[in-house]
Amino acid sequence: MLFGSPGSGKGTQSKFLVRWLGIPQISTGDMLREHVRTGTPIGKSIAARMKAGELVPDRLVNDLVFDRLRQPDCARGFILDGYPRTPEQAAEMQEVLATTPTTEVVIHLVVDYNVIIARMAGRRVCPQCGTLYNAISNRPVNAGVCDLDGATLEVREDDRPEVVRARLNEYDALTRPVIDFFRHSGVKMFEENASDSTPPEIFGRIQTNLAADEFMELAGK
Ligand code: AMP
């Protein structure tokens, strides 16, 4: 499980982990945005909340995640990115995972909020293929244009500063208790200071921590 406030680099670290471990990333944010983009009934029911940076109902997210975990590509493990986000989601997830031979590890990316607001203001997304760019760390070759398909890059609706502030407030109120929940239930947790290192440096530290852990034997690494 990758934890961290919006903009802490969860998506980037997930992608590194996917490549390293060969297991899928399950990003509830991506799954939900896909529903909104394709206009499914679920998408229509959550579009306004997503736009406002508010969490969508636990029942809906839990059902989406549990369905996804039943897919065969999750049999060797999976990386949860952006889930669980509330103590209720965490409790139900633990109940479901308790019936499987899964070992849980939490990686908590800790980033200063001022760094996050600056980072997200520089973020752009390709409306066609979803690739993320960043004015600081990951610029497109031609400014404002996607390297892969040439589409004009956009500011993701929920990266606007006022929405970022709402999301950080919501993270504090709802998601921090999830970290406490896992601490109390004895789930293994690594805290990574992710404020001022490059993404590969942060990943290097995550690898070191995980490699020193019995978890890696279970993952077959
Ligand atoms: P993310 O890309 O993870 O920052 O998620 C973007 C938005 O999707 C959030 O602001 C929420 O509206 C929604 N979302 C993503 N994951 C969850 C979750 N686990 N529970 C509730 N809402 C979520």
Boltz pocket constraint, residues with backbone or C-beta under 6 A from the ligand:
constraints:
  - pocket:
      binder: B
      contacts: [[A, 6], [A, 28], [A, 29], [A, 30], [A, 32], [A, 49], [A, 50], [A, 53], [A, 54], [A, 55], [A, 56], [A, 57], [A, 58], [A, 61], [A, 81], [A, 82], [A, 83], [A, 84], [A, 85], [A, 86], [A, 89], [A, 158], [A, 167]]
      max_distance: 6.0
